[in-house]
Amino acid sequence: MKIGRPKFHSGYGIAQGGDGLLPWEWVEERLASARNYWLVTSSGDGPPQAAPIWGLWVDGAFVFGTNPHSAKGRNLARDPRVVVHLESGDEVVMLHGRVEPLAEDLFARVGEEYEQKYATNVVPTDGWHSLRPSYAHAWTETGFPGDATRFDL
């Protein structure tokens, strides 16, 4: 993993050195403890489509389910490139990459963790996806721009 600074407009005053960078563990803690996430897919006619979803951070991957026939499911079948981010603008985490169908050997484990996290027995039986991000951005409102961090995974 390479940890550095994101490429923002120079007016933000992003430092070029490594002082103040957030650790990857900080990102993983927020991903694991969040209840709600936002999934951004590409719709068929071009504009991005954002939707709130539930999900899990499991072994370095964000895992979620969606109906394959929903707008999200159709978008993912056509173009697997996504952005997933947390609800918070105070503690920002954004994951970028391509989703893949969840490996069958993980389904039972993920289903149990999903039931525990969301206190529900309504667990999707198909349409499960896994995102192993290719890169991520993170920062805090109080630490920005000094803690703005990019992770190349």
Sequence and secondary structure as in RCSB ss.txt:
>XXXX:A:sequence
MKIGRPKFHSGYGIAQGGDGLLPWEWVEERLASARNYWLVTSSGDGPPQAAPIWGLWVDGAFVFGTNPHSAKGRN
LARDPRVVVHLESGDEVVMLHGRVEPLAEDLFARVGEEYEQKYATNVVPTDGWHSLRPSYAHAWTETGFPGDATR
FDL
>XXXX:A:secstr
 EEE     GGG   SSSTT   HHHHHHHHHH S EEEEEE TTSSEEEEEE  EEETTEEEEE  TTSHHHHH
HHH  EEEEEES SSEEEEEEEEEEE  HHHHHHHHHHHHHHHT S   SS EEEE  SEEEEEETTTTTTT EE
EE 
